Amino acid sequence: MINRLGGYIASLTTALLIAAAPSLAPSRAWAGTLEQAVARGLARHPDIQVAQAEVSQATIELQMAGNGRLPIVSASSGPVASGLAYDVTVAQPLYDWGQTSSVIDQKRALLAQQQANLEVVRDDVALQIVEAWLDIVNDRTQLSLLDDHLKRLGDVSAMANARVEGRYADQSEAGRVNLAVATAEGTRARLQGDLAEALGRYALLVDEPAEGLRLPSDPPTILESVAEEGALDAAIAGSPLYRKAALGVRVADAGVREANAARFPRLNLEGGVQRREIGGQLVNDSSIGVRFRLASQQGLSAQQRPELERQRREAARWAAEAEARDLKRTVGTLIRSDASTAARIGALADQAAQAEAVRDLYGEQFLVGRRDIQDLVIMQTEQFEAERQKVDLVIERLRLQYRAAAQLGLLTPMMTGDQMQTPGEHP
């Protein structure tokens, strides 16, 4: 089935090159591949820059969380009546019931979540570029088919006008042809508007002229791969959309452990030196010892906070489950749509071939008076519509493959060859 799709793509590419040949300007055109366009667009999109900045922010927060194991230094100084007083205290945490470890785990999970979000954003931007590329190829190919359709209608119109001039027919035959031509011109105006919109999106995303655009010679087979037994569940488990949601559970779980630990006093080794005023005299003093330190608590908030965090964890679990169900439903729909689209492409290919054969036969029968102009117009229009719909469906099948790849986090690696660091690899 993929080989047949590749054959359709090759024929569409040939038609597109024939249509675009007069307008190509090699000295200025950027005739890059789809992969190059995606790589260029990813390098300049502001949403990706935002996501990368959020990853850097989460990295710094993780590094700062690790400082919770280091000594705490506090100092104060100021003038008093008899001179300058000061107070310097150093506290080394000895035991905190796992509070610092919980904070570090939470920040590590947040970093992994931000990296998963970066993958999601990259795939979204890559899909936007691919969609714009496919829209341009689709519109240009259909305009090429429409030009051929109008040329054939022009030949029919010439025959109709000749029959009217020779008094073999009335003006109604020419009117039927003119109606078909007007309909085709309306279709041309719509396609040109769609093409202009797609070109605008492509220029905004890639910042290069959309010249020399071709369909990929080796179409992706994502949907065929995940349709195998158990493959979809494995692909969903590794997708950045699901990982982002699942990491929310890890963040919330670390929050539960941190809230539980915060209810108990910390054990610190504290030492300090101070110079303070006693009886009008500045007195130097120093101390060292092991002390318990309990954070300030208001009412029962410290006891209620663990329950709050547990509810957040429960919500995160359900959110991850909902994300997995959404992905399974979305990709499953794409798989079923791909199968039905493939069947429709085959049917339309046969329909277009039959329409072309009947159109040629009608042309021969018209010459001997067994067919009229209306028959020629109908068959020419049916053949054009079959070819146009086939182009639409071939592009749509490719679109389904790329959408599935984006849902599963495979689009950017497939296009650029980049393999982002997995969450388990972070310090």
Residue pairs with C-beta under 8 A, 6 or more apart in sequence:
1 224
1 342
2 219
2 221
2 224
4 342
4 345
4 346
5 219
5 342
5 345
5 394
5 397
5 398
6 217
6 218
6 219
8 345
8 349
8 390
8 394
9 215
9 216
9 217
9 219
9 394
9 398
10 217
12 137
12 141
12 215
12 391
12 394
12 395
13 214
13 215
13 217
15 141
15 144
15 145
16 137
16 140
16 141
16 144
16 213
16 214
16 215
17 214
18 144
19 140
19 141
19 143
19 144
19 147
20 140
20 211
20 212
23 211
24 31
24 211
24 212
25 211
28 209
28 211
29 209
29 211
29 212
30 208
30 209
30 211
30 212
31 211
31 212
32 40
32 208
32 212
33 214
33 216
34 130
34 133
34 213
34 216
34 415
35 415
35 416
37 129
37 133
37 202
37 206
37 208
38 126
38 129
38 130
38 412
38 415
38 416
39 415
39 416
40 206
40 207
40 208
41 125
41 126
41 128
41 129
41 205
41 206
42 48
42 122
42 125
42 126
42 412
42 416
44 207
45 125
45 205
47 121
47 124
47 125
48 118
48 121
48 122
48 125
50 121
51 114
51 117
51 118
51 121
51 122
52 118
54 114
54 117
54 118
55 111
55 114
55 115
55 118
57 114
58 107
58 110
58 111
58 113
58 114
59 111
61 107
61 110
61 111
62 104
62 107
62 108
62 110
62 111
62 426
62 427
64 107
65 100
65 103
65 104
65 106
65 107
66 104
68 93
68 96
68 99
68 100
68 103
68 104
69 93
69 100
71 90
71 91
71 92
72 90
72 91
72 92
72 93
72 268
73 88
73 89
73 90
73 91
74 88
74 89
74 91
75 86
75 87
75 88
75 89
76 86
76 87
77 84
77 85
77 86
77 87
78 84
78 85
78 86
79 85
80 276
80 277
80 282
81 277
81 280
82 277
82 280
82 281
82 282
83 277
83 282
84 275
84 282
85 274
85 275
85 276
85 277
85 282
86 274
86 275
87 272
87 273
87 274
87 275
87 276
88 272
88 273
88 274
89 270
89 271
89 272
90 270
90 271
90 272
91 268
91 269
91 270
91 271
91 291
91 293
92 268
92 269
92 270
93 100
93 266
93 267
93 268
94 267
94 268
94 269
94 290
95 266
95 267
96 261
96 266
96 267
97 260
97 261
97 264
97 266
98 257
98 261
99 258
99 261
99 262
99 266
101 257
102 254
102 255
102 257
102 258
102 261
103 254
103 258
105 250
105 254
105 257
106 250
106 251
106 254
106 255
106 258
108 426
108 427
109 247
109 250
109 251
109 254
110 247
110 251
111 426
112 243
112 247
112 250
112 423
112 424
112 426
113 244
113 247
113 248
113 251
113 423
115 420
115 421
115 423
115 426
116 240
116 241
116 243
116 244
116 247
116 423
117 240
117 244
118 420
119 240
119 409
119 412
119 420
120 240
120 241
120 244
120 409
122 412
123 240
123 405
123 406
123 409
123 410
123 411
123 412
124 406
125 205
126 406
126 411
126 412
126 415
127 402
127 403
127 406
127 411
128 201
128 205
129 202
129 205
129 206
130 399
130 402
130 411
130 415
131 399
131 402
132 198
132 201
132 202
132 205
132 206
133 202
133 210
133 213
134 215
134 395
134 398
134 399
134 402
135 194
135 195
135 198
135 201
136 195
136 198
136 199
136 202
136 210
136 213
137 213
137 214
137 215
137 395
138 391
138 392
138 395
139 191
139 192
139 194
139 195
139 198
140 195
140 213
141 391
142 191
142 388
142 391
142 392
143 188
143 191
143 192
143 195
145 384
145 387
145 388
145 391
146 184
146 187
146 188
146 191
146 384
146 388
148 384
149 184
149 380
149 381
149 384
150 181
150 184
150 185
150 188
152 380
153 177
153 180
153 181
153 184
153 377
153 380
154 181
156 177
156 373
156 376
156 377
156 380
157 174
157 177
157 178
157 181
159 366
159 373
159 376
160 169
160 173
160 174
160 176
160 177
160 373
161 174
163 169
163 173
163 373
164 170
164 171
164 173
164 174
169 372
169 373
173 372
173 373
173 374
174 373
176 373
176 374
176 377
177 373
177 377
180 377
180 380
180 381
184 384
198 210
199 210
202 210
203 209
203 210
215 395
215 398
216 398
219 397
219 398
219 401
220 398
220 401
220 402
220 405
220 414
221 401
222 401
222 404
222 405
222 408
222 410
223 331
223 334
223 335
223 338
223 400
223 401
223 404
225 231
225 235
226 232
226 235
226 331
226 335
226 404
226 408
227 335
232 328
232 331
232 332
233 328
235 331
235 408
235 410
236 242
236 324
236 327
236 328
236 331
236 408
237 324
238 408
238 409
239 327
239 407
239 408
239 409
240 409
241 323
241 327
241 407
241 409
242 320
242 323
242 324
242 327
243 423
244 323
245 316
245 319
245 320
245 322
245 323
245 324
246 320
246 323
247 423
248 316
248 319
248 320
249 313
249 316
249 317
249 320
251 316
252 309
252 312
252 313
252 315
252 316
253 313
255 309
255 312
255 313
256 306
256 309
256 310
256 313
258 309
259 305
259 306
259 308
259 309
260 306
262 295
262 302
262 305
263 302
263 303
263 306
264 294
265 292
265 293
265 294
266 292
266 293
266 294
266 295
267 290
267 291
267 292
268 290
268 291
268 292
268 293
269 288
269 289
269 290
270 287
270 288
270 289
270 290
270 291
271 286
271 287
271 288
271 289
272 286
272 287
272 288
273 284
273 285
273 286
274 284
274 285
274 286
275 282
275 283
275 284
275 285
276 282
276 283
276 285
277 283
295 302
327 407
327 408
330 407
331 404
331 407
331 408
334 400
334 403
334 404
334 407
335 404
337 400
338 397
338 400
338 401
341 393
341 396
341 397
341 400
342 397
344 393
345 390
345 393
345 394
345 397
348 386
348 389
348 390
348 393
349 390
351 386
352 383
352 386
352 387
352 390
355 379
355 382
355 383
355 386
356 383
358 379
359 376
359 379
359 380
359 382
359 383
362 371
362 375
362 376
362 379
363 376
365 371
366 372
366 373
366 375
366 376
402 411
405 411
405 414
412 418
413 419
413 420
